[in-house]
Amino acid sequence: MNYAILIIGTILIILFSWYQSIKQGRYHGIARFFSFESIFVIVLLNSKVWFREPFSFLQIISWTLLILSLYFAVAGFLLLKKIGKPDANIENTSVLVKEGLYKYIRHPLYLSLFVGGTGAMIKDPGLLQLVFGAVNLVAIWLTATIEEKEMITKFGKDYIDYMKETWMFIPYII
């Protein structure tokens, strides 16, 4: 693994994950850092096998998850931008979004991180990749839990009711 890329990438992830959240008094970005970082490390670990044996079972599953991850991310961002009426920062919506994916799950963007991280991990599922995959899962759950407390503070009873109507990540499962 190229340590210069790891260090530069980590610094950029810290700036991206923490800066806006802390600036706005929201702390879910600190937990989210560990998700981004674990995915970044998995990608670095698996970079040599990213396109190897493109039609193998693991590669097909991996690419399917990565594409599905993009769908959750793009659809989630578009809904936040269109319906959430954010200020300059997409995370700072002024309207609680309960349409599209958000009608069924509260955190499609975090689901995209889990699905994408799992897709990257499956490329070459070694011990380190599995450990960082587990870190990603825990980090996403912590991030969502922290953010839900922030949303209750922001939207009050509306968000509490929304939590009763939807699932955190996967309908009928969690």
C-alpha positions as CSV (number, residue, x, y, z in Angstrom):
1,M,0.0,0.0,0.0
2,N,1.3,3.4,-0.9
3,Y,1.5,5.3,2.4
4,A,1.7,8.8,0.8
5,I,-1.7,8.2,-0.8
6,L,-3.0,6.9,2.5
7,I,-1.8,10.0,4.4
8,I,-3.1,12.5,1.8
9,G,-6.4,10.7,1.5
10,T,-6.9,10.5,5.2
11,I,-6.2,14.3,5.6
12,L,-8.8,15.0,2.8
13,I,-11.3,12.7,4.5
14,I,-10.9,14.4,7.8
15,L,-11.4,17.8,6.2
16,F,-14.5,16.6,4.3
17,S,-16.0,14.6,7.2
18,W,-15.3,16.9,10.1
19,Y,-15.2,20.4,8.9
20,Q,-18.8,21.1,8.0
21,S,-20.2,19.0,10.8
22,I,-18.2,20.6,13.6
23,K,-18.7,24.0,12.1
24,Q,-22.4,23.6,12.4
25,G,-22.3,22.0,15.8
26,R,-23.2,18.6,14.4
27,Y,-20.9,15.7,15.3
28,H,-22.0,12.8,13.2
29,G,-19.2,13.7,10.8
30,I,-16.6,12.4,13.3
31,A,-18.1,9.0,13.3
32,R,-18.7,9.1,9.5
33,F,-14.9,9.7,9.1
34,F,-14.3,6.1,10.2
35,S,-16.7,4.8,7.5
36,F,-15.0,6.9,4.8
37,E,-11.6,5.9,6.1
38,S,-12.4,2.2,6.2
39,I,-13.7,2.2,2.7
40,F,-10.7,4.2,1.5
41,V,-8.3,1.6,3.1
42,I,-10.3,-1.3,1.6
43,V,-10.0,0.3,-1.9
44,L,-6.3,0.8,-1.4
45,L,-5.9,-2.8,-0.2
46,N,-7.8,-4.2,-3.1
47,S,-6.5,-1.8,-5.8
48,K,-4.4,-4.5,-7.5
49,V,-7.4,-6.8,-8.0
50,W,-10.0,-4.2,-8.8
51,F,-10.4,-5.3,-12.5
52,R,-8.8,-8.8,-12.3
53,E,-11.0,-11.6,-13.5
54,P,-14.0,-9.3,-14.3
55,F,-16.5,-12.1,-14.8
56,S,-15.7,-14.1,-11.6
57,F,-18.5,-14.6,-9.1
58,L,-16.9,-12.2,-6.5
59,Q,-16.3,-9.5,-9.1
60,I,-19.9,-9.7,-10.4
61,I,-21.3,-9.4,-6.9
62,S,-18.8,-6.6,-6.1
63,W,-19.7,-4.5,-9.2
64,T,-23.4,-5.1,-8.5
65,L,-23.1,-3.7,-5.0
66,L,-21.0,-0.8,-6.2
67,I,-23.6,0.2,-8.8
68,L,-26.4,-0.2,-6.2
69,S,-24.4,2.0,-3.9
70,L,-24.2,4.7,-6.5
71,Y,-28.0,4.5,-7.0
72,F,-28.6,5.0,-3.2
73,A,-26.1,7.9,-3.1
74,V,-27.4,9.8,-6.2
75,A,-31.1,9.2,-5.4
76,G,-30.5,10.3,-1.8
77,F,-28.6,13.4,-2.7
78,L,-31.1,14.5,-5.4
79,L,-34.0,14.1,-3.0
80,L,-32.2,16.1,-0.3
81,K,-31.5,18.8,-2.7
82,K,-34.9,18.9,-4.4
83,I,-37.2,18.5,-1.4
84,G,-35.0,19.2,1.7
85,K,-34.3,22.8,0.7
86,P,-30.7,22.8,2.0
87,D,-28.7,25.9,2.5
88,A,-25.2,25.9,1.0
89,N,-24.5,22.5,2.7
90,I,-26.6,19.5,1.4
91,E,-26.7,18.1,4.9
92,N,-28.4,21.1,6.4
93,T,-31.9,20.7,5.1
94,S,-34.7,22.9,6.2
95,V,-37.5,20.4,5.3
96,L,-37.7,16.8,6.6
97,V,-37.6,14.6,3.5
98,K,-40.0,11.7,3.6
99,E,-40.4,10.9,-0.2
100,G,-38.7,8.5,-2.5
101,L,-36.2,6.3,-0.8
102,Y,-36.7,8.4,2.4
103,K,-40.3,7.1,2.5
104,Y,-38.9,3.6,3.4
105,I,-35.5,4.3,5.0
106,R,-34.1,7.2,6.9
107,H,-30.4,6.9,5.8
108,P,-30.0,6.0,2.1
109,L,-26.7,7.8,1.9
110,Y,-25.3,5.8,4.8
111,L,-26.7,2.7,3.2
112,S,-24.8,3.6,0.1
113,L,-21.6,3.7,2.2
114,F,-22.3,0.3,3.6
115,V,-23.2,-1.3,0.3
116,G,-20.3,0.4,-1.5
117,G,-17.8,-0.6,1.2
118,T,-19.0,-4.2,1.1
119,G,-18.7,-4.2,-2.7
120,A,-15.1,-2.9,-2.5
121,M,-14.4,-5.5,0.3
122,I,-15.7,-8.4,-1.8
123,K,-13.1,-7.7,-4.5
124,D,-10.6,-9.6,-2.4
125,P,-12.0,-10.4,1.0
126,G,-8.9,-11.0,3.1
127,L,-8.7,-10.6,6.9
128,L,-7.8,-6.9,6.8
129,Q,-10.6,-6.2,4.4
130,L,-13.1,-8.0,6.6
131,V,-11.9,-6.0,9.7
132,F,-12.2,-2.7,7.9
133,G,-15.6,-3.8,6.5
134,A,-16.7,-4.4,10.1
135,V,-15.3,-1.0,11.1
136,N,-17.4,0.5,8.3
137,L,-20.6,-1.2,9.5
138,V,-20.1,0.0,13.1
139,A,-19.1,3.5,11.9
140,I,-22.2,3.8,9.8
141,W,-24.5,2.7,12.6
142,L,-22.9,5.2,15.0
143,T,-23.1,8.0,12.5
144,A,-26.8,7.4,11.8
145,T,-27.5,7.1,15.6
146,I,-25.7,10.4,16.3
147,E,-27.4,12.1,13.3
148,E,-30.9,10.9,14.5
149,K,-30.4,12.7,17.8
150,E,-29.4,15.8,15.9
151,M,-32.5,15.5,13.7
152,I,-34.8,15.1,16.7
153,T,-33.3,18.3,18.1
154,K,-33.9,20.0,14.7
155,F,-37.3,18.6,13.7
156,G,-38.7,17.5,17.0
157,K,-41.8,15.3,17.1
158,D,-42.0,15.2,13.3
159,Y,-38.7,13.3,13.2
160,I,-39.7,11.0,16.1
161,D,-42.9,10.1,14.1
162,Y,-40.8,9.6,11.0
163,M,-38.6,7.2,12.9
164,K,-41.7,5.1,13.8
165,E,-42.8,5.1,10.1
166,T,-39.5,4.0,8.5
167,W,-36.5,1.7,8.9
168,M,-33.0,2.9,9.6
169,F,-31.3,1.3,6.6
170,I,-33.2,-1.7,5.2
171,P,-37.0,-2.0,5.1
172,Y,-38.4,-4.7,7.4
173,I,-34.9,-5.7,8.6
174,I,-33.2,-2.7,10.3
